[in-house]
């Protein structure tokens, strides 16, 4: 796994996610409401994650053991996202811990867990699709 390249791809996804969040709240929410915007933002960023992981896999994957680097990349992205969310979200944006933790309540319709899950599985799926077993 190329940590520098994996981090660069993760960082690009974060920038897209921040822009997506802003657009979702300022434009989409006005048109379809807060929960509709939440759904839009979630599925948009999951799509971005799958596209970016496909590009990453095409640049880095190879060899007979494709799943370990792909899984390692996904877990790395997951860890980066959780750390970023809590540190940046709380200390830069000033979100209270309760608000940050609320995004993990999938039983209340919050879908952030799906985004995190997609970060882990997208590289593995894309490595498989790319025919690298």
Secondary structure, 3 states (H helix, E strand, C coil): CCHHHHHHHHHHHHHHHHHHHHHHHHHHHHHHHHHHHHHHHHHHHHHHHHHHHHHHHHHHCCCCCHHHHHHHHHHHHHHHHHHHHHHHHHHCCCCCHHHHHHCCCHHHCCCHHHHHHHHHHHHHHHHHHCCCC
